[in-house]
Amino acid sequence: MDYYVNTHIPMVGKLLGDSLKNTTVEKGLGSAEPGSVAPYAGMGNMYFNTAEDFGKAFGPNAAQIMGDLPNFTNIEPIIQISEVLI
């Protein structure tokens, strides 16, 4: 988590530039059952004005961003594109 927060996310920010409006990182602690394991180790959220802005910024940098994943995880990422409603 330290590498992800302090190295990977800043690198991603530099690569994506002004298209990236904000990021958040969440560390999974558990689920509804007390003492249970979280379904996800963590979640990283990236915010863009539009899905098109994401594509234009991420596409050319995808190989470098995804190539850094083995430096902090062996978990296959799940990528979801969403619209923030509230």
C-alpha atoms as one frame of an Amber mdcrd trajectory, in Angstrom:
protein
   0.000   0.000   0.000   2.921   2.338   0.724   4.321   1.950  -2.814   0.854
   2.338  -4.319   0.109   5.551  -2.425   3.544   7.166  -2.470   4.996   6.038
  -5.811   2.389   4.627  -8.207  -0.358   7.219  -7.736   2.029  10.205  -8.049
   3.503   8.640 -11.213   0.006   8.188 -12.649  -0.799  11.801 -11.790   2.239
  13.058 -13.675   1.477  10.889 -16.697  -2.193  11.859 -16.914  -1.595  15.555
 -16.253  -4.398  18.082 -16.043  -6.960  15.589 -17.372  -6.855  13.879 -13.969
  -8.970  16.005 -11.643  -8.577  14.040  -8.393  -7.636  10.666  -6.971  -8.599
   8.749  -3.851  -7.195   5.530  -2.430  -9.126   3.211  -0.126  -7.625   0.313
   1.844  -9.969  -2.638   2.399 -10.476  -3.383   6.102 -13.339  -5.883   6.204
 -16.915  -6.472   5.136 -20.334  -6.611   6.802 -19.454  -9.714   8.839 -17.372
  -8.669  11.881 -13.802  -9.945  11.571 -14.200 -10.871   7.907 -11.720 -10.158
   5.148 -12.476  -7.261   2.803 -13.621  -8.359  -0.656 -11.022  -6.002  -2.180
  -7.526  -5.228  -0.880  -8.056  -1.644  -1.938  -9.573   0.702  -4.437  -8.031
   3.535  -6.346 -10.338   6.094  -7.863  -9.414   8.534 -10.604 -11.686  11.417
 -11.518 -11.951  13.001 -14.968 -14.463  15.415 -16.462 -15.568  12.834 -19.032
 -14.945   9.219 -19.997 -13.446  10.587 -23.211 -10.913  12.610 -21.194  -9.983
   9.408 -19.378  -9.459   7.558 -22.649  -7.336  10.311 -24.169  -5.116  10.577
 -21.080  -4.919   6.906 -20.075  -4.622   5.280 -23.493  -1.175   6.584 -24.441
   0.117   5.855 -20.912  -1.594   2.508 -20.291   1.505   0.370 -20.891   3.610
   2.331 -18.400   0.843   2.522 -15.780  -0.134  -1.135 -16.047   3.528  -2.162
 -16.290   4.120  -0.725 -12.819   1.493  -2.987 -11.193   3.922  -5.873 -10.462
   5.874  -3.455  -8.255   3.098  -3.531  -5.653   0.630  -6.355  -6.361   0.070
  -9.710  -7.996  -3.711  -9.187  -7.997  -5.328  -8.715 -11.418  -6.988  -5.267
 -11.339 -10.689  -4.800 -11.941 -11.325  -1.598 -13.871 -14.699   0.094 -13.845
 -15.685   3.377 -15.449 -18.462   5.123 -13.557 -20.331   8.397 -13.489 -20.395
  10.280 -10.163 -23.990  11.258  -9.441 -23.665  12.919  -6.037
